[in-house]
Amino acid sequence: MSGMTAQKMLMLRCISCLYLLSFSALLQAQNLPQCPSRPVVLALQELGQFYRAGVGLDKDMADEFAVRSGCKFETPVLPRTRTWHEIEAGRVDMALSALKTSERAEKFWLFPYLQSRLQVVIHKDKAATVKSQEDFLKQDNLFMGAVRSFNHGYNEAFIQQLRKLNRVVDVNDSERLYAMLEARRFDAVIGLPLIYNAYLDRAQMESKYKAIDWSPEHLKGYAHLVLTRKNFSETEAQKWNQLLLAMIKDGTMLRLLKKYVSKTEAEKMLE
């Protein structure tokens, strides 16, 4: 092969590589969500290791969304009750760490990304006689604490039964919920490990409390990305979901999770 022919072959290869890179970049751009003319509003809630005092998994994910999408983001901190109203009205575009219900599925776009089972955190001196929802209901001196608008998954019907008996103490946020649990204003709460581990340290959990899983073994609970239907078509919502799935696939979600839980726990959450 002559020197001139070799040079031509090399040039053709370079052109082919540049074409493929440009085509790949074009495809990626087509699959990215369309940025609105204003910042995307992603609401954060005080929710343990999901978000607390300026840091948490939800904040990390919002920052990663901004980098990957190229969109500007605003992340106001709102009470959970208000967050749902604002998303429904379209004044908030999205939120994270949401639990799915049939009612929410009709109103919002919901995409699962993190597996975690709700636990009943109960004072140890009460746990000895409480092995199930039925045991708790039978003892009319026992009270449950709950954050307003927090959905308790499999345990939601049980919580509503307790409400009818005036045995639920409602509070506005998780910080207050666990402070009141410590003060024994009620006997138990229901939450995710990523939430209660932020407010109750290992020593407290071992000495004062017991975490019990009342959900059937086959049920899996997921945290969801939730988007308003007011501002996103199904196609655009799916693009945000694809961005999220890419974060899971390339190991970014595992890296973020390991800031808050062990590698083993993080891997289990992403199964």
C-alpha positions in Angstrom: 0.0 0.0 0.0 1.5 3.4 -1.0 1.9 6.2 1.5 -0.8 8.3 -0.3 -3.3 5.4 -0.1 -2.5 4.8 3.6 -3.1 8.5 4.3 -6.4 8.4 2.4 -7.5 5.3 4.4 -6.6 7.0 7.7 -8.5 10.1 6.7 -11.6 8.1 5.8 -11.4 6.3 9.1 -11.2 9.7 10.9 -14.1 11.0 9.0 -16.1 7.9 9.8 -15.3 8.2 13.5 -16.3 11.9 13.5 -19.6 11.0 11.7 -20.4 8.3 14.2 -19.6 10.5 17.1 -21.8 13.3 15.7 -24.6 10.8 14.9 -24.4 9.5 18.5 -24.5 13.0 19.9 -27.5 13.8 17.8 -29.3 10.7 19.0 -28.5 11.5 22.6 -29.7 15.1 22.1 -33.0 13.8 20.6 -33.5 11.5 23.6 -32.9 14.3 26.2 -35.8 16.0 27.8 -36.8 19.3 26.3 -35.8 22.1 28.7 -38.6 24.7 29.4 -37.9 28.4 29.0 -37.8 28.7 32.8 -36.0 26.5 35.4 -37.4 23.0 36.1 -38.9 23.1 39.6 -38.1 19.9 41.6 -39.6 20.1 45.1 -37.6 18.7 48.0 -39.1 17.6 51.3 -37.4 17.2 54.7 -37.2 13.4 54.6 -34.2 12.0 56.4 -31.4 10.9 54.1 -33.5 11.7 51.1 -33.1 15.4 52.1 -32.2 17.1 55.3 -30.5 20.4 56.1 -29.4 21.1 52.6 -28.0 17.6 51.7 -29.4 14.2 50.8 -30.0 11.7 48.0 -32.9 13.7 46.4 -30.6 16.8 46.2 -27.8 14.8 44.7 -30.2 13.4 42.1 -31.6 16.8 41.2 -28.0 18.1 40.6 -27.3 15.1 38.4 -30.6 15.7 36.5 -29.4 19.2 35.8 -26.0 18.1 34.5 -27.4 15.4 32.2 -30.4 17.3 30.8 -28.7 20.6 30.5 -31.7 22.2 32.1 -31.7 24.8 34.9 -33.3 23.5 38.1 -34.8 25.2 41.1 -35.2 23.0 44.3 -37.5 24.6 46.8 -38.1 22.8 50.1 -41.8 22.3 50.6 -44.0 20.4 53.1 -45.1 17.1 51.6 -48.8 18.0 51.6 -48.2 21.2 49.7 -45.8 19.4 47.3 -48.6 17.2 46.0 -51.0 20.1 45.5 -48.3 22.1 43.6 -47.4 19.2 41.3 -51.1 18.6 40.5 -51.5 22.3 39.7 -48.3 22.4 37.6 -46.5 24.9 39.7 -44.0 22.2 40.7 -42.7 20.0 37.8 -41.4 17.0 39.7 -40.4 15.4 43.0 -38.5 12.3 44.1 -38.9 9.5 46.7 -42.7 9.3 46.1 -44.8 6.2 46.9 -47.3 5.1 44.2 -51.0 4.8 44.8 -53.8 4.1 42.3 -55.0 7.7 42.8 -51.6 9.2 42.2 -51.1 7.0 39.1 -54.2 8.6 37.6 -53.0 12.2 38.3 -49.3 12.1 37.8 -46.5 10.4 35.8 -44.7 8.0 38.2 -41.5 6.0 37.5 -39.9 3.6 40.1 -36.2 3.7 40.7 -35.4 2.6 44.3 -36.6 -0.5 46.2 -37.2 -0.1 49.9 -39.7 -1.7 52.3 -41.5 0.4 54.9 -40.7 -0.6 58.5 -42.7 -0.1 61.7 -40.4 1.6 64.2 -41.8 0.9 67.7 -40.5 1.4 71.2 -38.9 -1.8 72.4 -41.0 -2.0 75.6 -44.1 -2.1 73.4 -42.8 -4.4 70.7 -42.9 -7.4 73.0 -46.7 -7.6 72.7 -47.1 -6.1 69.2 -46.2 -8.6 66.4 -48.8 -7.4 63.8 -51.3 -4.8 62.9 -54.0 -6.7 64.7 -52.0 -6.7 68.0 -51.5 -2.9 67.7 -55.3 -2.4 67.1 -56.3 -4.5 70.1 -54.3 -2.4 72.5 -56.2 0.9 72.6 -53.5 2.6 74.6 -51.1 2.5 71.6 -50.8 5.5 69.3 -49.1 5.9 65.9 -47.3 9.0 64.6 -47.6 10.1 60.9 -46.4 12.8 58.5 -49.4 14.4 56.7 -49.7 13.2 53.1 -47.2 10.4 53.6 -48.5 7.2 52.1 -47.9 4.1 54.2 -48.2 1.6 51.3 -49.5 -1.8 52.5 -50.1 -0.2 56.0 -52.3 2.7 54.8 -55.6 0.9 55.4 -54.3 0.1 58.9 -53.4 3.8 59.5 -56.9 4.9 58.4 -58.4 2.4 60.9 -56.4 4.0 63.6 -57.5 7.5 62.5 -61.1 6.6 62.9 -60.2 5.6 66.5 -58.3 8.9 67.0 -55.1 7.0 67.5 -52.9 8.8 65.0 -50.9 11.9 65.8 -50.3 13.9 62.6 -47.3 16.2 62.1 -45.9 18.3 59.3 -42.5 16.8 58.8 -40.1 13.9 59.6 -37.9 16.0 61.9 -40.8 16.6 64.2 -42.1 13.1 63.9 -39.0 11.4 65.2 -38.5 14.1 67.9 -42.0 13.3 69.2 -41.3 9.6 69.0 -38.2 10.1 71.1 -40.4 12.1 73.6 -42.9 9.2 73.6 -45.7 11.3 72.4 -46.7 8.1 70.5 -45.5 4.6 70.4 -44.6 3.9 66.8 -44.1 5.3 63.3 -43.9 3.8 59.8 -41.0 4.8 57.6 -38.2 3.8 55.3 -34.7 3.1 56.6 -33.4 6.0 54.6 -35.7 8.2 56.6 -35.5 6.9 60.2 -31.7 6.3 60.1 -31.2 10.0 59.7 -33.1 10.8 62.9 -32.3 7.8 65.1 -28.7 6.7 65.3 -27.5 3.1 65.5 -27.2 3.3 69.3 -30.8 4.6 69.7 -32.2 1.9 67.3 -30.4 -0.9 69.2 -31.3 0.3 72.7 -34.8 1.9 72.4 -36.5 0.7 69.2 -37.4 -2.3 67.1 -38.0 -2.1 63.3 -40.6 -4.6 62.2 -41.7 -5.3 58.6 -45.5 -5.9 58.5 -45.8 -6.0 54.7 -46.3 -9.4 52.9 -43.0 -10.9 51.7 -44.0 -10.7 48.0 -44.8 -7.0 48.1 -42.0 -4.7 46.9 -42.1 -1.0 47.7 -40.5 1.5 45.4 -39.6 5.2 45.6 -40.8 7.0 42.4 -39.9 10.0 40.4 -43.2 11.9 40.0 -43.9 14.4 37.3 -46.8 16.8 36.7 -49.2 16.0 33.8 -49.8 19.7 33.5 -46.3 20.4 32.0 -45.1 17.1 30.6 -46.6 14.9 27.8 -46.2 11.2 28.2 -43.3 11.3 25.7 -41.5 14.0 27.6 -42.1 12.2 30.9 -40.6 9.1 29.4 -37.5 11.0 28.5 -36.9 12.0 32.1 -37.5 8.3 33.0 -34.9 7.3 30.5 -32.4 9.8 31.9 -33.1 8.3 35.4 -32.6 4.7 34.1 -29.3 5.7 32.5 -28.1 6.9 35.9 -29.0 3.4 37.3 -27.4 1.6 34.4 -24.0 3.5 34.5 -23.6 3.1 38.2 -24.3 6.8 39.1 -27.2 5.9 41.4 -25.1 3.2 43.2 -22.4 5.8 43.8 -24.9 8.4 45.2 -26.6 5.8 47.4 -23.3 4.7 48.9 -23.0 8.1 50.5 -25.9 7.2 52.8 -26.0 3.4 53.1 -23.5 0.5 52.8 -22.7 -0.9 49.3 -24.7 -4.1 50.1 -27.8 -2.1 51.1 -27.4 0.2 48.0 -27.2 -2.8 45.7 -30.3 -4.3 47.2 -32.2 -1.1 46.8 -31.4 -1.1 43.0 -32.4 -4.7 42.4 
